[in-house]
Amino acid sequence: MTQAKFEKISRSDKLLYGSRKLLLCGFSAKAQSKFMTVLKVLGLETVPTVWATSEQGDTRLCDLLELSDQIGRGESSNLPRAIIVAGITEKELLRLMTVCRKSGMQQALWATLTPTSETWTLKQLLAELSAERQALQKRKR
């Protein structure tokens, strides 16, 4: 795994890497509907979404992001909860993160697609994000 580094996101209209899409995992069918409501409130309901299933952990991100809009919706996933964004603006990402946090939604791992991460499997990315979260929590103590 390549050691990732954090890049600060600003409130700009700069587009993040990749085609406009959200890759989501670890959501129950009920939580998926709530998340779609959040997108509607933010005016992001037209952003295509892919709901990764537990069986897709070994699939590369680039392949998952090629799937059709709303694929996997209605199927609960026991993967860690994560929101992987591509092709939205930095401003849209910050608004989405803020509303998700304020809504009381279960905490999720967050990532933006990169040229490096798009070749990783979903499991690889989730492992990297979990390790980063643990390292940050240790530093805060």
N, C-alpha and C positions, 0 to 999 in steps of 0.2 A: 504494500500500500504506500502510496506517496504521502509524505507528511504534508497535510493541508495547512494553509494559513488563512486566517480570517481577513476579509477585506471589509472595511467600513462601508455601509450602505447609506446613501444620502437621500434626501427627499427630492430627487431629480426625476426627470422624465426619461432618463437613460434606460434603455432596454437591457434586461438581463440576457445572458446567453441562451440560445436555442429558440425553437418555435414556441409560440404562446400556448402553454399547457400547464396543468397542475397534475402531479402524480401523487396520489394519496394512498396510504396504507394504514392498517391497524384500526380502522373505523368499523363499528357495528353498522348494520343497515339503518338503525334509528339515528345514529350519530351522523351518517352520511346526509340524511335529510336536513338535519340541523346545520351542517356545514354549508349545504347548498343555500339555505336561508341567509347565512352570513354573506355568501357571495352575492346574493341578490341585493341585500342591504347596501353593499359596497359598490353596486353597479358592475360586478365582475361575473355575473351569471352566464355571460357568453364565452367566458374562458373555458376551453375544452378541459374536461377532467377525466382522468383514468384512475379507477379504483383497483389497486393491485390486490390480488388474492394471495392467500397463503402459499399456493402452489407456484407462484411466480417469483419466489425469492431468488432463484438461480438465473433469472432473466436479466440481461443487460438493460440499463436505464434507457439507452437509445432505442432499444426494441420496444420497451414498454411505452415510451412516449410516441411511438408510431401507431399505437392502437387507437381505435375509434373513440370519439367522445362518449363518455358515460359507460364505457365497457367496465364490467365488474360491479356496477352499482346494484345495490340490493343484496350483495354477498358480503357477509361479515368476514373480517380478516383478523387472524390472531398474530400477525406480524406486529412489531412495535409501531406505535402511532407516529407517522411522519408525514410531512408536507414538503414535497420537492417541487420547486417552481422553476419555470423556464419561460423566457420571452415576455414576461410582464415588466412593468417599469419598477424602478427602485421605490418610487412613491407608492405604487400599488402594493408592493410587498410590505412596506412598513405599515400601511393602513390595515392590511389583512392581519398581520401579526398583532397589532394593537387591538383590533376588534376580537380576535380569537382569545387573547389574554383576558380582556375585560368581560367577555361573555361567560367566563368560567369553564370554558371548554377544557377537557382533559389535556394536560401538557403534551406537546408533540415535539418531535425532533424536526428541525427545519434545515433545509438545504436549498441552495440554488444550483442548477445544473452548470457544469463547467466542461470544457473540452476533455479534461482528464476523467471526471466522474461519469460522463456519459458512457464510457466503456466498462465501468464497473457493473457487477450484478447488484441487484437491490439489496441482497444480504450483505455484500461487502460495504455498501454505503451505510446501511443501518448500523453495522458493527463499528464503522469509523465514527459515525455521529454519536453513538452511545459512548465510545471511548472519549471523544472530545467533551461530552457533557460531564462524564465522571472526572476528567482532569480539571475542568473549570470549577466543579463543585469542591474538589479538594483544595484548589487555590483560594477559594472564598472562605474556607474554614480558618 
